[in-house]
Amino acid sequence: MRNFLNLYSTPITVALFAVAVVTGVPIFFHIGDRFLKGAHEWLSLAFVAPAVTGSGRGGNPMMALAGKMVEAPLVQLAPALGVEASALVRRLEAGGIKQADPAWSAAAIAAANGKPVQHVAQLLMAESRR
């Protein structure tokens, strides 16, 4: 059963989402309410199971990317942020980080300074978001 859900959760989710949209739009404009409302409600509830299965299956890709970013040395991270590694070190120093080196990762810098890695990541991203 688990293999079936892993294999088909995404296509089933897409199909049920399409059905929910196709039945939901006429209901919104009060066209065919009597015939579509029940089907729309039940199929929308059925949409939840494969959506939850599909989302829990592969983890969160953004969290995986964030994990890789905090492990990358600043010299590798700097081009992705559009700055020089030395500028990232200056950002960290301006934010109160005493020990920082362009060859170190955000995780290593956080550990060396006794700070949470999220704090170091926020300092690194501060100017990039503007």
Phi, psi and omega per residue, in radians:
M1 nan -0.700 -3.124
R2 -1.092 -0.731 3.109
N3 -1.100 -0.690 3.108
F4 -1.041 -0.827 -3.130
L5 -1.151 -0.712 3.120
N6 -1.126 -0.658 -3.092
L7 -1.319 -0.697 -2.988
Y8 -1.919 0.031 -3.070
S9 -1.106 -0.705 -3.126
T10 -1.202 -0.859 3.116
P11 -1.086 -0.656 3.114
I12 -1.156 -0.712 3.108
T13 -1.060 -0.804 -3.141
V14 -1.098 -0.771 -3.134
A15 -1.115 -0.790 3.135
L16 -1.191 -0.585 3.060
F17 -1.119 -0.759 3.117
A18 -1.075 -0.735 3.108
V19 -1.118 -0.718 3.120
A20 -1.090 -0.665 3.107
V21 -1.215 -0.820 -3.098
V22 -1.099 -0.624 3.108
T23 -1.499 -0.478 -3.086
G24 -1.299 -0.633 -3.122
V25 -1.103 -0.863 3.093
P26 -1.081 -0.644 3.106
I27 -1.085 -0.711 3.125
F28 -1.030 -0.692 3.136
F29 -1.579 0.219 3.096
H30 1.012 0.735 3.069
I31 -1.956 2.053 3.107
G32 1.212 0.493 -3.137
D33 -0.881 -0.829 -3.025
R34 -1.068 -0.630 -3.080
F35 -1.554 -0.566 -2.998
L36 -1.645 -0.464 -2.981
K37 -1.033 -0.833 -3.138
G38 -1.084 -0.805 3.124
A39 -1.093 -0.735 -3.130
H40 -1.079 -0.797 -3.116
E41 -1.118 -0.806 -3.104
W42 -1.206 -0.724 3.141
L43 -1.225 -0.549 3.064
S44 -1.176 -0.637 3.055
L45 -1.173 -0.676 3.112
A46 -1.149 -0.440 3.112
F47 -1.085 -0.510 -3.055
V48 -1.136 -0.793 -3.051
A49 -1.035 -0.941 3.131
P50 -1.207 -0.495 3.114
A51 -1.155 -0.770 3.121
V52 -1.170 -0.736 3.121
T53 -1.087 -0.768 -3.126
G54 -1.172 -0.662 -3.104
S55 -1.290 -0.538 -3.140
G56 -1.457 -0.222 -3.030
R57 -1.252 -0.827 -3.002
G58 -1.835 0.103 -3.070
G59 1.343 -3.048 -3.132
N60 -1.744 1.988 -3.102
P61 -1.075 -0.565 3.131
M62 -1.182 -0.656 3.101
M63 -1.186 -0.635 3.095
A64 -1.121 -0.720 3.108
L65 -1.136 -0.764 3.120
A66 -1.073 -0.686 3.106
G67 -1.084 -0.686 3.112
K68 -1.217 -0.629 -3.111
M69 -1.170 -0.675 -3.126
V70 -1.297 -0.263 3.098
E71 -1.631 -0.200 -3.116
A72 -1.425 2.456 3.054
P73 -1.081 2.669 -3.120
L74 -1.019 -0.581 3.139
V75 -1.117 -0.504 3.074
Q76 -1.496 -0.531 -3.115
L77 -1.347 -0.570 -3.052
A78 -0.964 -0.833 3.139
P79 -1.065 -0.598 3.118
A80 -1.157 -0.504 3.124
L81 -1.620 -0.067 3.091
G82 1.329 0.500 -3.141
V83 -2.435 2.997 3.034
E84 -1.446 2.688 3.123
A85 -1.075 -0.609 3.121
S86 -1.122 -0.579 3.095
A87 -1.180 -0.621 3.089
L88 -1.155 -0.687 3.103
V89 -1.097 -0.719 3.121
R90 -1.123 -0.677 3.077
R91 -1.034 -0.780 -3.131
L92 -1.125 -0.765 3.134
E93 -1.109 -0.686 3.097
A94 -1.137 -0.468 3.127
G95 -1.564 0.136 3.067
G96 1.665 0.121 3.102
I97 -1.469 2.118 -3.048
K98 -1.504 -0.711 -3.074
Q99 -1.914 1.940 3.105
A100 -2.590 2.457 -3.136
D101 -2.451 2.435 -3.138
P102 -1.035 -0.381 3.139
A103 -1.451 -0.170 -3.112
W104 -1.604 2.684 3.046
S105 -1.503 2.909 3.084
A106 -1.056 -0.649 3.135
A107 -1.149 -0.723 3.129
A108 -1.174 -0.687 3.117
I109 -1.129 -0.748 3.121
A110 -1.070 -0.777 -3.135
A111 -1.130 -0.724 -3.120
A112 -1.156 -0.469 -3.093
N113 -1.825 0.030 3.141
G114 1.131 0.595 -3.127
K115 -2.030 2.723 3.039
P116 -1.187 2.532 -3.125
V117 -1.091 -0.523 3.115
Q118 -1.089 -0.662 3.125
H119 -1.106 -0.794 3.128
V120 -1.109 -0.756 3.134
A121 -1.080 -0.703 3.108
Q122 -1.102 -0.718 3.106
L123 -1.110 -0.711 3.141
L124 -1.141 -0.632 -3.074
M125 -1.529 -0.187 -2.980
A126 -0.906 -0.946 -3.085
E127 -1.333 -0.453 -3.096
S128 -1.198 -0.436 -3.094
R129 -1.431 -0.203 -3.081
R130 -1.421 nan nan
